[in-house]
Each structure stands twice: as structure tokens, then as C-alpha cells.
Amino acid sequence: MCTACLSKPVPTDEFAQQLLGLVNGAAIVQMISIGHRTGLFDAMSGLPASTSEQIAAAGGLDERYVREWLGTMTTGGIVSYDRDAKKYELPESHAALLTRAAGSNNLAATTQFVPVLAGVEDEIVECFREGGGVPYSSYPRFHEVMAEESDMTVVAGLREHILPLVPGLIDRLAKGIDVLDVGCGRGHGIIELAAAFGNSRFVGLDLSPEAVAYANDRASARGLTNVRFDQRDLSGFTSRETFDLITAFDSVHDQADPAGMLAGIAGALRPGGVFLMQDIAGSSEVGDNIGKPLAPFIYTISCMHCMSVSLAQGGAGLGAAWGEELAQEMLGEAGFSDVCVNRLDHDIMNAFYVARR
């Protein structure tokens, strides 16, 4: 076998066991998502070993469904089971990765993407046959799930980890600057910045009218007057020297015209301005991503959402797995001469780019 062939085949029997593991794993992921949405993991983390009736009562849920869910969790190795007492327990070491109290370590929240994407499988299959893409409107829970993911990976780390990547940025925000967030979704990150830095002025732009309406309602409910959200297609984005800071949190690769958007961002920055971009970490070469912890997950999300929503607009279909090499190349072509790529120790999924003209 040539040395370039990094994915080595295995014997049929071994591959059969691998496939069985994947089928079981997929089923467990579906039920972990349900456990997160129903609050079952949160309820169990505060209980000693308990019966299905006690767990259902603690969560305010139907016992019969809880008992069947516990069957998956038990046989899948997620919860412990005392056969004699017929009691279940969520080990503390597992709760550390499955409950809302786990914060950015809560992988149960991430499993929600799987059922969300499964909802468009028929449309994606048709795209395989006919080309084109699936529009944002076909993903009714995507912005909700993405906002929860953003809370864990972006919002929770803004002050401590992300803003300090740009020296002096916190002081500038405190004094007052103009900030734009492109592809803002439900706006959780920019709302937190607006609340923390009252002297600065914030604008969020997104293609989804539902996400923009939600963001404006949320900002209004918090009494914020220094932030607004507008619905806008960011293809061919232009605005000359208007902002001191532009952010893009996991949004560039979804766009119909990411190259045009990046060029527009470069032009929209005032002298001395900074573009802070979070995007998926990884290589533009698929072979270099073999063995990386979330590589299959990222390619799947890319195929079933990120790439497809771009193609649905007649766009480039860049996809979430565009990779750091292509990202740096496109930033350079957009007009950024100074690009620094950063990784955060607690975040295995994302890279953070600090770019200046």
C-alpha cells in the first residue's frame, strides 16, 4: 500500500464490528439529545441511585418513556444500573460531560445537531441526485441549537479567552468603538458584548429573519440601546471604513459568497481595525484530518447544512471543512496582510483568526 493511503482497510469481521458500534453509537447519540432536551441528565445528576419512577418524577416526565430511555442509557454505558434494586445512577464522571452544569464541556448539547440534520435527509438525498442545496428555512431548530452551542464555545469564553487574543481590545471596547457581527444568528455573543461595553455600538447582520427577530427581542428585553440586528444577505457586502471591530463566529463558510463577504469586511474596517473570525479548525486536505476527534462530525454537518445552505442560494458551497490553509489564502486575497491563527486549549473544534489589513 502506498504511504499516501492513510485510511487502511480492515478485515470484514473487524469492519462488521465497527459498523455495529456505529449503529449503536448513532442510537445512543439520538437518545443523549433527548436526555439533554428533556433535562434528564440534569435531573439525574442531583439524584442518588434511583428507580425509573423516581427519575421521572424528578424530571416531571412520563415514566414509561423515561424507563425506555434508561434502557438505552444502561446498555450504552452512559448510566450505571443496579439489577437487584432496579436503580439507575448517572456517574459523576459522566455528568461532567452531559449536564448543563458542565458548561462548555457539555457534549450532550452538541448531539442535538444529529437529529436536526436527520430532518432534512430526504432533501439532501435529492441534492445528491440533482445538485443544488437545502435552504435555511428547512432547518427550524438549527438556530436554536447553534445558539446553545455558541453559548458554550463563544459567549462563555469571550472575556477570558477570545477578546484577549487582540491586545488592547477590551480597553478599546470599554472606551467606545463601532462593532459589526456578520452572520450573527440569534445574537447571543454580540448581546453579551453590548451589555458589557455600554460605550460601544454594536450591529448584527444575518440572512435569517427569524434569527434577527429573536435577537432584537432579546436585546430589547434586556434594555440594551447600543445594539441592533438587521436581516441582510451578506453576498457582495460593502461598507467603507465604518467599523473598528468586525466579528464572525462560525459563519463565513455558510455564505453564498464567502470571498466577497471577506473582501467587504476588509473594506468596512477603519484604519487600525481588526477582524476576529472563529471558524472550524482543521486542514483543507482531508487526509490531514484523519484521526482528528471531530472530523467525521464536521464533514457531516458541512454536507447536510453548511455547504448545502450556500448551494441553495446559488453560492460557492465552501463548507465547514474548508480548512485553515484555504481560510488564510482567502483572507489574504480579501486584503488582509496580517493574519494570526490561534487555538484555545479548552476548544477542540475551532480556530480563531485575528486579521488586519
N, C-alpha and C positions, 0 to 999 in steps of 0.2 A: 504494500500500500504506500502511496506517495506521502511524503512528510507534510504536504499541504492539506491532506484529508484529516481534519481534526475530529470529525464525528465518526467514531468507529462502530461498525455493526456488531451486534452480539448474537449468540445462538438463539434459535427460535424459542426454546423453552424459557430462556432467561428473558427474552423480549416479551413473551406472554405474561410472565410475572410482572414485568414493568408495566404493561398495559393494564393488567388487573389493578395494580396500585394506582394508576392514573384514574381509572373509572371510580374506584373507591374514593380517591382524593377529591375528584370533582363533586361527588355526592356530599362529602364532608364539608367542602367549601360552601356548597349551597345551604347547608344547614347551619354553618357558622354564621353566614349572612343573616339568616332568620334569627339565630340566637342574639346577634347584635341588635337587629331592628326591634325585637320584642323585649330587649332588656334582660334576657335570661342569664347571660353571663354576669351582668351587674348584680342581679338578684342572688345568684349562687355564690358570688364572691363574699357575700356577707353572711352566709349560712354555714353551719356545721354540716356533716353528712346528714342528708335529708331524703325523705320519700318524695316520689313524684307529686303527691298531693301537697306536701309542704312547699315544694319548689313552685308549683303552680300558684298556690295561694300567695306566696311572697311576691310573685310577679304579676298577680292579678290576671292570670291566664287560664285557659281551658286545660284541665288535667290530662285529658286523653291525647291532645296534641303534644303537650309537654312530655308525656311518657314516651311517645313515639320518637320525638326529637332526642330524648335522652338515650334511646336505643342507638341512634347514630353516634351520639357523642361518646357512649360507652364503648361500642365496638370499634370506633375510630380512634380510641386512645386519648380523647380530649378530656373526659371526666373519669374519675375513679368510681368503682361500684363494689359495694359490699353485698354479695349474693345472699347471705343469710338474713341480713337485716333489710334487704332490698332498698338500700340507701345510696344516694349519689353525692359526690363531692367534687367541686372544682378545685384542683390543687393550686396552691398559691403561686407556684412557678408558672402555671398555665394562665392564671388570672392576670399575671403581669404582661401578657401579650394579647388578651382577649376582652378586656373591660375598658370602659370609658375612663376609668381612673388611671389607666396605663398611658394616657396622653398619646404622644407620637409613636409609642410602641404598640398601639392597638391595631394589630393586623386584622382583627375581625371586621373593622370598618372597611378595610381595603377589599375584603372578599365580596362586598356589595357590587363591585364592578362586574363580577361574573354574571349574576342574574340580570343585571341591567343590559349587558351586551347580548345575552341569550335572547332577549326580547326582540332583537332585530335580525335574528339568524336567517329567517326566510328572505328578508330583503337583501342581506349580504350574499346569500347563495345566488340570488338573481343577479347581483352585481358581478359575481364571478363569471356568470354566463354572458351577460350583456354589457358589462362595463358600467361606468357611472358611479354614483355613490348614494348614501343614505343621508337625508337632511337632518339637521339638528332637531327638528320637530318630532322626529321618530324616537327620540330618547327622553321620555317625560321625566325620568328621575335622575338623569345624568348630572345636571347642575346641582341638584341636592346632594348627591354622593360626592361630587367633585368639591363642593364647598366644605363638606365634612373632612375630606382628605386634605384640603388646603388649610383648614384649621389646625391640623396636626403637623403638617410639614412646613407651612409658611407662617401662619399667624402666630403660632406658639413660639416660634423662634425669631421673629422679626427683630425685636430689640436686642436680644442677647447674641444672636448668631449672624443674621443676614445683613442688617444695616451696617454693622461694624466692618463688613467686607469693603466698604467705601470709606476710607479715612475722612473724618470730619463731617460725615453726612448727618449724623444725629444733631450736631450743633447747628448745621445749616437748616435742618427741618425745624428746630426749636426757634430760630430767628425768623423764619418765614420764607418759603420758596414755592414755586409752582410745580405740581407733580401730576403726571398722567399715568394711569394704569391701563394698558391695552389688553383686550380680551379679559376683562375684569370678572366675568361670571357674576356670581351673586355679591361680589364686592367685599367679602369679609376682611381681606387684608387691607384694602385701602380705607375701609371704615375704621379699622383699628388705628391706622396711621393718622387719620383725620381727628380721631378722639384724643390721641396722644400729643399731637402737634397743632394746637389751635391757631398758631400764627401762619401756618402754611395753607395753601389752597390746593384742592385735590379734584381731579376729574377721572371718571372711569368710563371706558367705552367697551361695548360688547355687541355682537351680532344678534343675540337672543333678546327679544323684547320682554320675555317673561323674566329672565335673569335681571335685566335692568330695572324692571318694575319692582322686583323683590328688593334689590339693592337700595333703590330710592326710598322705599317704605321703611326699610331697616334703618337707614341713616336718619330719616325723619323721626322715627320712634325714639332714637337716641338724642334727638335735639341738635343734630350737627348741621351747621350752616356753612361750613367750609368745604363741603364735598357735594358733587352732583354726578349723576350717571346718565349717559345718553346711549341710545341704540344706534349703532353705526356699523356698516360694512367697512372693514379696515383695508380692503383691497385698494391700492392706489392712495393710501393715506398720505395726506400732505398738510403741513402746518409749519410755518417758518419761524424758527427760533422763539418758541413760545414757552418752553418748559425747561426747568433746571434739572429735573429728575424724571425719567420715564422708566416704568417697571413693566415687566411681562412675566407673569407667573404661570408657567406651563401652558402657554397659549400660542406661541409663534408657529409651531409646527401644524396647528389645526387650520391655519388661514388658507384662503384660496390663493392668495398671492403673498407668500411669506417674504420673498425677495423685495417686492415693492413696499411691503409694510416696514421691513428693516431699513430700507432707504428713506422712507418717510420719517421714521423715528430719528434717524441721524440728522435729517434736516430740521426736525422740530426741536432739537436741543439748542439751547443758548450756548454761547461760548463758555467753556468750563463745565458744561452739563454732563450728566452721567446716565447711561442706560444700564439698568440692572435686570438681567434676564435669568430666570430659573427655567431649566428645561431638563429633559431626561438625560441622565448620564449614560455613557456607553460609546461604542465605536460605530463609525459609519460602515465598517466591514463586519459582516455577520459572523465570520469566523472568529473574530476577536471577542465576540460576545458569548461564545460557547462557555458554559460553566459559570457565568455570572448569575447571581442569585435570582434576579427577577427578569431575566432575558425573555423567556417564553411568555410571561405575563405582559411585558411591554409590547412585544410583537403582536400579541393577540389584541390588546387594546388599540394598537395602531391600525390593524387591519379592520377591526369591527367598529371603530369610531373615528379616530384622529385622521387617518388617511381618507376614510370614506366621506366624512362631512366636507372635507376640502374638495374632493372629486364631485360631490353633489352640487357644488357651486361652479363647476367647470374649472376647478383650480388645479394646483400643482400636485396635490396628493403627497405632500412631503412625508407625513407620518411621524409618529412619536420616536421611531428608531432612526431618525436622520443622523444622529451621532455628532460627537464633538468636533471631528475633523471637518465635516461639512458645515457645521454651525459656525466655526471660526472662519472658514472660507467665505461664507455668505455675509458674515459681519464685516469682513474686510472689503468685499465688493460693495457693500452698502455705504461705505465711507468711514468705518471705524478703524483707526490706525493703531489703537491701543486696546488690546483685549486680554483680559486675565481670566482664567478659568479656575474656579475654586470648588472644593468639596468640603462638606461638613461631616464630622465624624459620626453624628447620630443619624445621618440621612444617606441610606444606601441607594436611593433611586435617582437623586437629582444632582445636577451640576449647576453652579451659579456663575454667570458671566458678568464681569464688570467691564463695560466698553465705553471708550471715549473717542471722539473724532480726532 
